[in-house]
Amino acid sequence: MRFDLTDLRLFLNVVEAESITHGAERTHLALASASARIRGMEETLGVPLLERGRRGVSPTPAGQALVHHARLLLQQVERMRGELGDYAKGLKGHVRLLSNTAALAEFLPEALAPFLAAHPNIDIDLEEKPSHEIVRAVAEGLADAGVVSDHADLSGLEVFPFRTDRLVLIVPHGHPLANRRGIAFREVMGEEFVGLAARNALQQHVNEHAVRSGHSLKLRVRVRGFDGICRMVEQGVGLGIVPEASARRCRRFTKIRAVRLTDPWAVRSLVVCVRRLDALPSHSRQLVERLTNPSATPSGSATNAG
């Protein structure tokens, strides 16, 4: 059986993305090369590994077995890299970190920068996803760690506090709601909004709570980030919902007002979740410890959620 690590990483990426094209992109391979590698694996094993359909691909029973073994092998390789990192300067550690929108936009940049500066031999693959998808990926071994809202079902994972995230309603100066100290989400269901992309993790979170209240958001325009929302709101295009940290920062260069949402779902504790801290490669453990306790690097501080 002549599989290499690139084959295994490619296969995991394809399964996670449910697409050979997107799996190839994540593995930094051309589509033709990725397709040839997948076919080669299937020919070597003598069984199909993927079910190919109009909407993408999914693993066959044989493919699911390969996913399990590939994860174990790649995790062992990462552990080896971490353990030997002090001795083999040319061998880099690699951490796959998933994050929800709020943490990625407002908290992780300043948290990751000093870690990366202090650890030049560690690379981080950082990707944005909704919290529930992150939890599933971490539980299935597709990511080393995730930063999620504690509203997600974290059963069976080890959880570490990270930050507190409060969502606020932003309105332009002079708006009738500008002087309100707090407001319930249902009170603004008739208003027009500026939102994020449909697949954005935070936008999905807000949309779900709109549906639960029996409404749907009236989105005038979608933009790529919180700064764009704040600028559009300033111009009177619509209202917006952003993390309080984003609103505070954007108030330096836009004329907006922030009104706290009184709904319980608008206040979220952000946490770092892992399957087992002691099973992670040393460089992944170092990252988790740095994120959850910037002033120190303790070990054994995990608590079991659920």
C-alpha positions in Angstrom: 0.0 0.0 0.0 1.8 3.1 -1.2 0.1 6.1 0.4 2.1 9.1 1.4 1.1 11.8 3.9 -0.1 14.1 1.1 -2.5 11.4 0.0 -3.9 11.0 3.4 -4.2 14.8 4.1 -5.8 15.3 0.7 -8.4 12.6 1.4 -9.3 14.1 4.7 -9.6 17.5 3.2 -11.8 16.2 0.4 -14.1 14.4 2.9 -14.4 17.5 5.1 -15.1 19.8 2.1 -17.4 17.2 0.4 -15.6 18.3 -2.8 -12.5 17.1 -4.6 -12.0 20.6 -6.0 -12.1 22.3 -2.6 -10.1 19.5 -1.0 -7.4 20.0 -3.6 -7.4 23.7 -2.9 -6.9 23.1 0.8 -4.1 20.7 0.1 -2.5 23.1 -2.4 -2.8 20.7 -5.3 -4.0 21.1 -8.8 -7.4 19.5 -9.4 -6.0 17.0 -11.9 -3.2 15.9 -9.5 -5.7 15.5 -6.7 -8.1 13.5 -8.8 -5.3 11.2 -9.9 -4.2 10.7 -6.3 -7.7 9.7 -5.2 -8.0 7.3 -8.2 -4.6 5.8 -7.4 -5.7 5.2 -3.8 -8.9 3.5 -4.9 -7.0 1.3 -7.4 -4.4 0.3 -4.8 -7.1 -0.7 -2.4 -9.4 -2.2 -5.0 -12.5 -0.5 -3.6 -14.2 2.9 -4.1 -13.5 5.4 -1.4 -15.9 8.2 -2.4 -19.5 8.3 -3.6 -19.6 10.9 -6.3 -22.8 12.9 -6.7 -24.2 16.0 -8.3 -23.8 18.0 -5.0 -20.3 16.7 -4.1 -18.7 13.6 -2.7 -19.1 11.5 0.5 -17.0 8.6 1.9 -18.0 5.0 1.2 -17.8 2.6 4.1 -14.2 1.9 3.0 -13.6 5.6 2.8 -14.9 6.1 6.4 -12.4 3.5 7.6 -9.6 5.3 5.8 -10.7 8.6 7.3 -10.3 7.0 10.8 -6.8 5.6 10.1 -5.7 8.7 8.3 -6.6 10.9 11.2 -4.7 8.7 13.6 -1.6 8.6 11.4 -1.5 12.4 10.8 -2.1 13.1 14.5 0.9 10.9 15.3 3.0 12.7 12.7 2.1 16.1 14.2 2.9 14.8 17.7 6.3 13.6 16.4 6.9 17.0 14.8 6.1 18.8 18.1 8.3 16.5 20.2 11.2 16.8 17.8 10.8 20.5 17.1 13.5 21.5 19.5 16.0 19.2 17.7 15.0 19.4 14.1 14.9 23.1 13.3 13.8 22.5 9.7 10.7 20.4 10.7 7.7 22.7 11.2 4.7 22.1 13.5 1.2 22.6 12.0 -1.9 23.5 13.9 -5.4 23.4 12.4 -7.5 25.9 14.3 -11.2 26.7 13.5 -13.0 29.8 14.8 -16.4 31.4 14.7 -16.8 34.9 13.1 -16.6 37.0 16.3 -13.4 35.4 17.6 -11.7 35.5 14.3 -12.5 39.2 13.6 -12.0 40.7 17.0 -9.9 38.5 19.4 -7.7 36.0 17.6 -5.5 38.4 15.6 -4.0 40.0 18.7 -3.9 36.6 20.5 -2.1 34.7 17.7 0.4 37.4 16.7 2.7 37.1 19.7 2.4 33.3 19.7 3.5 33.1 16.0 6.3 35.6 16.7 7.6 33.4 19.6 7.3 30.1 17.6 8.6 30.6 14.1 8.6 26.9 13.5 4.8 26.6 14.0 2.3 27.3 11.3 -1.4 27.8 11.9 -4.2 26.9 9.4 -7.0 29.2 10.6 -10.5 28.8 9.1 -13.8 30.4 9.9 -16.9 28.1 10.5 -20.1 28.2 12.5 -19.7 26.9 16.1 -21.7 23.7 15.6 -19.6 22.7 12.6 -16.4 23.5 14.5 -17.5 21.3 17.4 -18.2 18.4 15.0 -14.8 18.8 13.3 -12.9 18.9 16.6 -14.8 15.8 17.8 -14.0 13.9 14.6 -10.3 14.9 14.7 -10.5 17.1 11.6 -9.1 20.1 13.6 -6.7 20.4 16.6 -8.8 23.0 18.4 -11.7 25.3 17.9 -12.9 28.7 19.2 -16.7 28.6 19.6 -19.7 30.0 21.4 -20.6 28.0 24.6 -24.1 27.8 23.2 -22.9 25.0 21.1 -23.2 21.4 22.4 -19.7 20.8 23.8 -20.4 17.3 25.3 -17.4 15.1 25.4 -14.9 17.8 24.6 -12.4 19.6 26.9 -13.2 23.3 27.2 -11.2 26.3 28.2 -12.5 29.9 28.7 -11.4 32.4 26.0 -13.3 35.7 25.8 -16.8 37.1 26.4 -18.7 38.2 23.2 -21.7 40.5 23.4 -23.8 41.3 20.2 -25.2 44.8 19.8 -27.5 46.5 17.4 -25.9 49.4 15.6 -27.8 52.4 14.2 -26.8 55.7 12.6 -26.7 58.9 14.6 -30.1 60.5 14.8 -32.0 57.2 14.4 -35.1 56.9 16.7 -33.4 54.0 18.5 -30.0 55.8 19.0 -30.7 56.7 22.6 -32.0 53.3 23.7 -29.8 51.5 26.3 -31.1 48.1 25.4 -33.6 46.5 23.0 -35.0 43.1 22.3 -34.4 41.6 18.9 -38.1 41.1 18.2 -38.6 44.9 18.4 -36.5 45.5 15.2 -37.8 42.7 13.1 -39.6 45.2 10.8 -36.4 47.1 10.1 -34.1 46.7 7.2 -30.6 45.3 7.9 -27.1 45.3 6.6 -25.7 41.7 6.9 -22.8 39.4 6.2 -22.5 36.7 3.6 -25.1 34.0 3.7 -22.6 31.3 4.8 -20.9 33.6 7.4 -21.0 31.9 10.9 -22.3 34.9 12.8 -24.9 35.7 10.1 -26.2 32.2 10.3 -26.5 32.6 14.1 -28.5 35.8 13.8 -30.7 34.4 11.0 -31.5 31.3 13.2 -32.8 33.5 16.0 -34.8 35.6 13.6 -36.5 32.4 12.4 -37.1 31.2 15.9 -39.0 34.5 16.6 -41.2 33.8 13.6 -39.6 36.3 11.2 -36.8 36.7 8.7 -34.3 39.5 8.4 -34.9 42.1 5.6 -31.4 42.3 4.3 -30.8 45.3 2.0 -27.1 44.4 1.3 -24.5 41.9 2.4 -20.9 42.9 3.0 -17.7 41.0 3.9 -16.9 42.2 7.4 -18.0 44.2 10.4 -16.3 47.4 9.2 -18.4 47.3 6.1 -21.6 46.8 8.1 -20.7 49.9 10.3 -20.0 52.1 7.2 -23.3 51.0 5.6 -25.2 51.7 8.8 -23.6 55.1 9.1 -25.0 55.9 5.6 -28.5 54.9 6.6 -28.7 51.8 4.4 -30.0 49.7 7.3 -29.4 48.5 10.9 -26.7 46.0 11.8 -25.8 43.4 14.4 -22.1 43.1 15.3 -20.0 42.2 18.3 -19.7 45.0 20.9 -15.9 45.0 20.4 -16.4 45.7 16.7 -18.9 48.5 17.3 -16.6 50.1 19.9 -13.7 50.0 17.4 -15.8 51.3 14.5 -17.1 54.2 16.5 -13.7 55.8 16.1 -14.2 56.3 12.4 -18.0 56.1 11.8 -21.0 58.0 13.2 -22.9 55.0 14.7 -24.6 54.2 18.0 -24.6 50.8 19.7 -27.6 49.5 21.5 -27.3 46.3 23.6 -29.5 43.4 22.6 -31.3 42.1 25.7 -31.9 38.6 24.4 -29.9 35.9 26.3 -28.4 34.6 23.0 -26.7 37.9 22.4 -24.3 37.4 25.2 -21.9 34.5 24.5 -18.9 33.1 26.2 -16.3 32.1 23.7 -14.3 29.0 24.6 -11.5 26.9 23.1 -12.4 23.3 22.7 -10.3 20.2 22.0 -10.9 16.5 22.1 -8.1 15.8 24.7 -5.4 18.3 25.5 -2.9 15.7 26.6 -3.3 13.9 23.2 -2.4 16.9 21.1 1.0 17.5 19.7 3.1 19.7 21.9 2.9 22.7 19.6 -0.9 22.4 19.5 -1.0 22.2 23.3 1.2 25.3 23.5 -1.2 27.3 21.4 -4.3 26.3 23.4 -2.5 27.2 26.6 -1.4 30.6 25.2 -4.9 31.4 24.0 -6.6 30.5 27.2 -4.0 31.9 29.6 -1.9 34.6 27.8 0.3 35.3 30.9 1.3 31.7 31.5 1.4 28.2 29.9 -0.1 25.9 32.5 -0.9 22.2 31.8 -3.7 20.0 33.0 -6.2 22.9 33.3 -8.9 21.3 31.1 -12.4 20.7 32.3 -14.9 18.2 30.8 -18.0 19.8 29.4 -21.3 18.0 29.4 
